[in-house]
Amino acid sequence: MISKKLALLLGTIAIGATIVSYVHAKKSRSSLIGTQAPDFIISNATGKPQKLSDLKGKKIALCFYPRDNSPFCTKQLCSVRNGIHDLEKKNILIIGISTDSAEKHAQFKKEQSLPFLLVSDPDKKIARMYKATGGLFGLLKRMTVLIDETGTIVNVINNVSITDHAQQIMNGFNTTKKR
């Protein structure tokens, strides 16, 4: 049996390691800025496979989120839905990404009337490319990667607003520093 002092010390070390890990991951994600967006294949709105690189000419917001139907994720994606007309006016394409299945995405998309693509990433392959792994309980990080018309990552939104994310995305394309 360990003493209370030792348990407290071990707990403090664990918290410190978590903070260091978080800061390192955040710096690592911001190192994506200025690089070419890693390519991956998605199923477009008609269900046909399409490479992300085929979407050059549009601004793209890759919205990584932990789970369909969770309270915060629902608020976040509905915030984007509510601002979709302004986003479309600025030629911004939204792609939501989580580890949920395509079937669960389809149900969530229908229930919430989400007018943008939701991509299933069950093996976290896309999330690893964009450094969106390491969330609580093994879920994806809530973060958004902004890609310009040339396929260059121009911003990473690490502190996602679940109530005003559409505006945050638009603001993010107007600056080249990380948020």
ABEGO torsion letter per residue (X at the ends): XBBAAAAAAAAAAAAAAAAAAAAAAAAAAAAABGBBBBBBBBBBAAGBBBBAAAABGBBBBBBBBABBGBAAAAAAAAAAAAAAAAAAAAGBBBBBBBABBAAAAAAAAAAAGBABBBBBBAAGAAAAAAGABGBBGGBBBBBBBBBBAAGBBABBBABBBAAAAAAAAAAAAABABBX
